[in-house]
């Protein structure tokens, strides 16, 4: 059986730091003695050797010879692997020992280590497997959807949740394809997921009518079809289920979709025309007409209730703002717009905490930014964007924005909380926060039609809920990106130094890649706990965080890049992946930057890598070899 490593792996190699050394080694720590491990090593000679040169060495594992006389071939990969699992050790030491007749030290291009997973759980219900595979094929889903959708639990397909009942086959109960770039109609393969309880197809470009088969899914409790291009009207059965409380239905931001009583009445009249004309008994005709009139009246009422999809955001008077904030008693922070105060809204004996941002008379941002933020937040909603509760607009001196309260403040304050190891954000929490913020931007760039550019992505504008869910905030500088504007629009430069895309700063050309650059800076801050602009100790010199990371990574030391307060409590591969994503986002060439969907998917891989290891801390790879390149 042939094993192939990617060319990017075999085109680079590691050798001893000192070429005169006859051996090199590295160790995998923290392995489970009862687990079987399988290893794959790759060797490719990258130098064209002279006649008097040779490279030959043995490979040992924990002191036992595993493979003798490895002789790498020039630009041709040799793979050695263990056909049987190895177990019974907590640490695994790989040694590469030069043979006496060899003139050159050992070389290693790549190593893969796998652990055997005991899949005692039954495979996913075959009907569900066939259905979700067809969904994947219909939409060309570009996610890591391989293997069994539900098993093992740690490796659930992204966007899918399953139900497990003893040894019965798992079944799919939730499908989230929000912001996945879907086009065309809602595929009928979804109707085969008979046990599905939650379906989210929001923030895509789906077209056509909302299919009737959605009304036939008996267990469906949540249906989100927001921000698509559906046409026609919402099936009345779905609206009736929504009104009865058995279904949470969201269909907003579909400009050609009708949920008003007019289209429903028109539809009902059309469908009722034939039976009315076919009737020959006047009494039956009268009965039908009365029934129809009553039914249309009922539909008007229900359709009005269905329009509860509309935003609950509302205007407040300035006197109400004073009452909510108790005369601006408690200040939460300050920004370019003005001060932010803590407030409490008391409705029907229910108290809701809010944050109230009040325009300052000396604000560098004014009425235009106020309007921009209100108009944007009145139209969009996403779990990773801060929600606008209401606003006050009673003149230049009496303007305020009222938001949901974020108990854990902004991300920047957590990263800048000093050198103390107390309450340090864990690596898992950092990746989740980074992924939350990325999903918010993904929605703005891809889910919104037309797209929206934030223009001021930074750690201070990422707020955290009580459970550390991250949400983007401060949309006063955001700008809609017209669909007919091409690849960019020309606009004045705004934003925060250190986060500004260099090309945007030079050319005034704004595009989604400008936000992606700023996000890359944020991600590097999350990883390193360094500011966007780093002051070199003992001098007046300053360096951008991206340059600092690049120069540190060149030495191959990931532990020198990640926040030292974590004390090594992170998965090495997850950290490498996160750094690579951050550096890709801050590429000097905008077209080489990933889009936000690619960023989200990459961070999900980082999270899977972190969660897939015992105690959320994978075996760290410590090596005394010097990587020639990564």
N, C-alpha and C positions, 0 to 999 in steps of 0.2 A: 504493500500500500504506500502510495506516495504522499508526502507531506510537503506543502509549499508555504513558505513565509512570504509576506508582501515584499515587493522590491525595495520599498523604503527601509525595510529591516536589513535585508541582505546587502544593501549598498553601503552600510555603515558597520563599524566594528569596534570592539574594545580590546585593548592589549594592556599588559602591566604598565604602571606609571613609569617605572624604570625599565628600559628595554633590556638591561642586563639581568633582570630577574628571570628565574627559570620557571616560575609558576605564578598563578594568580588564583584567587578564590573569592567567593562571596557566600553569604548565608541567608537563608530564609528562616526567620524567627517566628515563634508562636504557633507552630503547627499542632494539629490534633493527633495524638498518638494512635487513635482508633480509626482515623480516616485514611483511605487509600489515595495516594497522589500519583499522578502521571506526568512525566516530564518530556519535553521535546526541545532539543538543542539544534541550532542551525549554524553552520560554518561555511564561509565563502572566502577564498583568498582574494584579496583586493589589490595585492601588489604583484607585478610581473617579476617573478624571481629569476635571478641569474643562475647560471649552471651550478655555481658553488654554494647556492643558498637552498635551504630546506626548512620546512616548518612541520613538526611532528610532535604530538603530545598525547598523554593519557588523560582520561576524564575519570575522576573518582567522586563518589557520593559518600559522605561521612567516613572517609578513609578507605572504602572498598572500591577497587577498580571496577568501573562501570563499562568503559569502552577503551580499548587499547589502540594506540597508534592512529590517531586521527590525522589525516593528511588532507587539509582543505584544497580543493581544486580552484584554479584561477577562474573567477567570475562564474563559478558553477557551485550551486548550493548542495551541501551534504547535510542530511538530517539524521540524527540519532534519537531514539525514543524508547520509552519503557512500555513494552506490550503488557506487562503485568503491573498492578499497582504496588506502590511501596508505602509502608506504614511503620508505626512503632517508634517514631521520633518526634520530638518537639521542635528541634532545629535541624535544618538540612544544609550541610556544607558541601558546596560544589568546588572541586579543585581541578585545575588544569595544569598539568605538570609536563614540562618540556623533556623530551627524550634526549639522551646523550648525543646522538648523531644529528640533532637538529641545531641549525645555526640561528633560528629566529624563535622568539617567545611565542606562547600560545595566543590564539585569537578566538573571539566569540562574537557572533553576529546577532544572535537572538536566543531567548529561552522562553518557553511557555510552561506554566505549571497549572495543572488542573486537579481538582479534588472530585472524587466520586460523590454524587448526590443520590441518596436513597429516596426513590419516588414510590412510596408505599400507597399514596393516594391514587385512586382510579383516574384514568384519563378523562378529559372533558367529554361530555355528551356528544356523540358523533354528529347529531343533527346540528348542534350549535357550532361545532368545528367546521362543518361544511358551510354553514350560513355565514360565519364571520370570515372564512377564507374567501367566499364569493364577494362579500362586502369589500374586503381588501383588494381583490382583483378588479371589481367594478370601478372603484375610485382611485386605484393606483396608490393606495396608502403608503407613504414613505416613512414608516415607523419600523422599529425593531420588532416586527411581528413574525417571529419564527418559532417553530416547535409547537408545543401544546399551549393554547391560550390561557389556561387556568392553573396548570401544574408545571413545576412546583410553585407554591404560593409566592415565594420570593421573586419569581420571574414572571409574574403576571404580565400579559401584554399591556403596553401603555394605553391608558384610556379605558381599560376593561376591569370590571369587578365581577366576581363569581360567588356563587353560593355553594357551600360544602356541607354535606350531610352524611357523616360516617363514611362508608365505603361506596356509597352511591356516586355515580359520575357527577362531577361538578357541572353547574349550569351557569351560563352568562346572564347576569341580572342588571348590568349597567354598561352602557357604551357611550363614551365621550369622544366625539370627533370634532369638537369645537376648534375653529381656527386651523383647519387641516387642508385648506385649499380645495375643498370639494366642489365639483361642478356637475351640471346635469340634474336629473330628477332624483328624488329619494328612491334608492334602489329597493326593489321588492324583496331582496334577500333579507332585509331587516325584519320583514314580517314573519320569517321563519324562526326568529329568536323569541319563541313563544312565552318564555318566562321573564322577559326583560321588564325591569321596573323603572329604569331611568334612561332616557335617550337625549343626548345633547348634540345637535347638529348646527349650533349657532356659529355665527361669524364665518360663513363660507359664501359660496356663490351658487347655491342651489337654485334651480328654476322649476317652472311648472307648478301645477296645483299641489296643495298638501294632500297626500294620498289618503283615501278612505280606509286603507288597511290599518292605519295607525289607530283607528277607532276599535279595531278587532283584537288588539293586544290586551288580554284580560288583566294582566298584572301591572300595566303601565301606570306609574304614579307621577313621574316628572317628564315633561316634554318641552325642550327648549329649541325653538326654531328661529330665534331672533337673528337679525342682520343677515338676511339672505335676499333672494330675488323671486320669492314665491308669487304666484299669480292666482286669480280666482278668489275664492272665499274660504274661510276656515270651516271645516265640516261641523255641522251643528252638534253632532254627537260629542265632539271634543269640547265645545263651549259648554254644553250641558254638564259634562263631567267636571269641568273647571268650576262651574257655578255651584255644583253640589259639594265641592271640596275633595272629590276623589282623585283629581288630577291637577297638578301644578303646571299650567300652560303659559308659555311665553312666546309671542309671535311678533313683537315689536320690530321696528326698523326693517319692514318689508314693504317698500313704497307702493308696490302694485297688488298688494294683498288686501282684500276687503274684509273688515270685521264689523261693518256697520249694519244697521237694520235694513237699509235700502237694498243692498245686494242680497241679503238673506231672504227678504220678502220677494224679490224678483225671482230668485231661484225657486222658492216655494210655489209661487204662482205658476211658473213654467211647468214644474213637475206635476201640478194639480190640474192643468188645463185639460188633459185627455180624459181623466175620470169624470170631470164636470160635464164635458160635452157629451160623453157617452151615456150619461144618466138620463133616463126617460121619465122618472118620477119627480114631479115638482117638489115634493116634500124632501126627497133625498138631496135634490139640488140645494134647497134652502138650508138643510142640515149641514151639507158640505161647506156652503159659503159661511155659515155661522161658525162652524168649527175652524175653518181657515182663518177667519177674521180674529177669532180668539187666539189661535195659535200664533198668528203674526204679531198680535199685541203682546203675547207672552215672550215671543222672540225679541221684540223691541226691548222689553225689560231686561231679558237675559243678555242681549247684545250690549246694552248699556253697562251691565255688570262686567261683561267680558272686556269692555274697554278699561277696566281697572288695570290692564297691562300698562296704561299710561303712568308716567312718573308721578310720584307723590311729592316731589319737590315743590315748595310753595314759598310765596313771598312773606316776609315778616316786617312789621313796622319797627321803627327805631325804638319805640318805647318797649316793644316786646324784646328786642335785643338787650336793652338795659336790664330788663327783668331776668332774662335767661342768664346773663353773665353776672347778675347781682352787682350792677354798676361797675363792670370790668374789674371785679375783685381779684381774680387770680389769673396771672399771665402765664402762658405756656411757652411762649417764644416770640421772636421777632424775625421779620423777613423784609424783602424789598417792598412788599405791598403795605405792610404795617404790622401791628402787633396781633398775636393770636391769644385768645382768652378761653379759659374753661367755662363751660356753661351747662345748664340743665334745663331741658324742656319737660314741662309737667303737663301731660295730656291724659285726662281721665284717670288721674291718680297713678299714672305710669310715668316714671322719671327716666329720661334718656339723656345720657351725657353727650355733649357735643363740643366741638372746637369752633370758635367764632373768630374769623379773621377780619379785622376792621381796618379800613383804608385810613392811612395817616395823611394828614394835610401836607406833610413834607415828603410823601412817598415818591420814590423815583419811578414807580409804576403807577399808572392812573386809571382813569375811567375806561380807557380802551382795553387794558388788560383785565379789568373787572368784568366788562362785557364779554370778552373772549372766554374767560373761565366759566362764567354762568352759562353761556350759550353751548359750550362744549359739554359740560357736565349735565345739562338738561337733556342731551341727546344720546349720550353713551353710558353704558354700564358694564362693568366687568369686576369680578371679585378681586382683581389686583389693581384696581383704580380706586382712589378714595371717593366715597359717595358724597354728593352734595345733598344736604337735608333741606336747605332753603337759602334765601338771600334777602338782603334789605337794600333798597335803592330809593332813598328819600333825599337825594341831593348829594353834591360832592362831599360834604362833611358828614354824611350819614349813610355810608355804604358799608355793607358787611356780607361776608360769605359764611354760611353755617354748614360745617362738615360733620361727618361721623367722628367720634372721639377715638383717638388711637393711643391707648394707655402706655405703650412702650416707646413712644416718641419716634425719633428718626434714627435711621441706621447709622448715620455719621456719629451720633453721640455715643453709640455702643462701641464703635470701632475706636473712638478717641477717649475711651474711659481710663486711660493711663496704663501703667505697666502691671497693675494688679492682676493676679490670676483668678480673682474672685469674679464670678458671673461672666466669664469669657464665653463668647458665642462658640459653641462646638462646631466642628467641621460639618457635621450633618445639617445643623441649623443654618450655617452660612450658605451651603449649597441650596437649601430649600428657599432661603431668602433671595438668593441670586436667581433661582428659577421663577419665583413669584414675580419679581420685577421684570424678568424677561418675558413672561407670559402677558404682563400688562402692556409692554411695548409691542409684543406680537399682535395683540388685539388692535392697538392703535394703527399699526402699519398694515396689517393684513385683514383684520376683521372689520375694520371701519371702511365704508365706501362713501366718499373718497377717503384715502388714508389720512392720518393725522401725524404730524411730526411734533414731538414734545418740545424739543429745543433747549431743555434745561435739565437733562438727566444727571443727577448727582446723588451722593449718599444722603444729603440733607433733605432731598425730595423723595426719599423712600421711607414711608412710615410703617410702623409695626403695631399690629393689634395685640390684644392680651395674650394670644397664643402664638405670637410672632409671625403671623401671616403678613407678608409684605405687600404694600400697595403704593403705586406711584401717586405723587401729589404735585400740586402747584402747576396748573395748566394755563397760567396767564400769558405765557409766551408761545403756547402751542399754535400751530398753523395747519390748516387744512391743505392737503396736497392735491390740487385739481387733477382729475383723470387725464385731461388733455394737455398737461404741462410737460410731457416728456419725462426725462430722467431726473430733472431738477427744476427748481424755481429760483429766481434771483431775489434776494432779500437782504435787509440789513443784518449785520452780525449781532446776535445777542447770545447770552449764555454766561457760563462761569469759567474763568481762566483755569487751565489744567484739564478741563473736560471738553473744550472746543475742538472740533475736527479741524486739523490744520488746513485742509483744502477749503472748507467752508469759510475759515477765517481769511484766507487769501483771496478767494474768488467770489465770495458772497453767494455761492451756489448751494442751495439747501436741498437735501434729499434724505431718505430714510437712513442712508449710511452715516449721516451726521449724528443721528441718535445712537447708532450702533457703535460708533467710536466712543461716545460719552459712556455708553453702557460698558464697553470694554474697560475703561478706566475704573468704573465702579467695581467691576468684577475683580480687577487686580487689587483694588483696595480691600475688598472682602477677603481675598486670599492672604494678603501680606500684612494688613494693618498699617500700611504706609500711606501717607497723604498723596494726593494727585501730583503735587510738586514737592520733591524731597530736598531738604537743605543738607548739603554735605557737611558732616561734622568737622569743625575746626576751620571752616572757610566760608566765604560768602557765595560759593558756587551752589547752584540749584540744578536738579536733574528731574526730568519727567519720570513718573513711576514706570512707564513702559520701558524706558531705556535702562532704568535700574534693574527691572526684572530680567531683561534680555542679558545684561552683563553678568548678572548672578547665575542665570540658567546656563550660560556658556560654560560654567565650571561643572555642570552636571549635578549640582547640589540642590535638590528640591527642598530639603529641610532648611536651607538658607533663605528660601523665598517665602515659605509659609509662616504665618504669624507664630513667633517663638513661644507665645503664651499657651499655644496648644500642646506644647511639650511632646510633639510627635504623635499625638492622638488623632491620626487621620490615615486614610488609605492612600498609599503612595501613588498608585495608578490613578485614583480619583483626583489627586492634587495635580499630577502631570496633565491630565485631560483638561482640568479647569484652567490651568495656566495657558495651555495651548489655545483654548477658546478665547481667553482674554486677549492674548497677543494677536490672534487672528482678527478680533474686532478692532484693534487699534492699528491695523496695517496702514501704512502710508498710502497705499493704493486702494481707493474706495471699492473698486470692483472686486477686490480679493477678499473683502470682508464678508462673513456669512450673513444671511438674513436672520431675522429673529426666530423663525421656526427652526432653523438649523441650530441656533444657539440653545433653544429650549430642549431640543432632542439631545444635544450634547451634554447638557447639564443633567438630564434625566439619567444618562449613562453614568455620569459622575456619582449621582445619588445611589443608583443600583450597585455600583462598585463599593460604595461606603457601607450600604446596608447588607450586602451579601456576605460579610465576614463576621466571624464570632465577636460578640460584644461591640459591634460596629467599629472594629479596629482590625484591619487586615494585617497579615504578616508583612512586616516592613522589609524591604530589600536593602541590605547594607553591603557595600562593595568597596574593594580597594583597587578596582580597575578604573581607568580613566576613559570615559566615553569620547570617541573621536568626533561624534556628532550625534544629534538626536533628531 
